[in-house]
Amino acid sequence: MTAAILVRSYSKDFPWLTYALRSIQKFCTEFSEVVIVIPDTDDLPNLTAERVVKVKDIMPGYMMQQSDKLYADLYSDADFFLYVDSDCILTEPVTPETFMTDGKVNWLHTPFEKAGEDARRAWYDVMKKCLGEDPPSEMMRRHPQLIPRWALQEFRGFIAQKHGVSLEHYIASQPLGEFSEFNCIGFFLWLHHHEKINWINTEEFLPPTVLRQWWSHGGLTPEIQKQIEGILA
């Protein structure tokens, strides 16, 4: 089994990415590689152990980065992909097995009646439109998320069969903000490969977190930098 770490980033997030990569180097072991996917209009120099893949943006950046994550198997031959965002800082030692139980990927979900009205309003209709059924839970609970290679391929095949277009074109055709990569593929796995995933209801059990996430659009302030440096010291 091999697992790669995938970070989808872009130039405005590169200051955050520097810290994210330092945390990966400090806390992550047993991963085959770290792949950074960026727009082909950006350049990312001075890397050490990471590999950069450049892609052409064909839709607004928010939607494009979701699409790129769901095509991770085109950028690496790994069996699993651990997704880490630029504004995420690992805080604890992890391996691929940290995110698995008995060989199955762990997937956190919260029933919509417990997730809150904001989550339901944001994602319920998006998931139903994509999958064609009523979703029971919000399935994008926190970073990082490990996804098997086969799941990406199966999900893209499902979208092509159900909607008659590639996943990339399906995402591009949605109004801005009306798609959720981890919610949609999570709901797909819930419906079609339920027994292959270790489902964790956060109302019953919440595993310890292994990272902190900030909001990159809020800015990398001196206070946040001090907090991150404390974690990475």
Salt bridges, closest charged atoms under 4 A:
GLU33 OE2 - ARG51 NH2 3.00
ASP43 OD1 - LYS54 NZ 2.53
ASP57 OD1 - ARG8 NH2 3.13
ASP68 OD2 - ARG8 NE 2.70
ASP73 OD1 - ARG156 NH1 2.68
ASP85 OD1 - LYS69 NZ 3.19
ASP85 OD2 - HIS143 NE2 3.21
GLU117 OE2 - ARG121 NH1 3.87
ASP118 OD1 - ARG121 NH2 2.55
ASP134 OD1 - LYS128 NZ 2.97
GLU138 OE1 - ARG141 NH1 2.37
GLU154 OE1 - HIS193 NE2 3.89
GLU181 OE2 - LYS69 NZ 3.17
GLU229 OE2 - ARG22 NH1 3.07
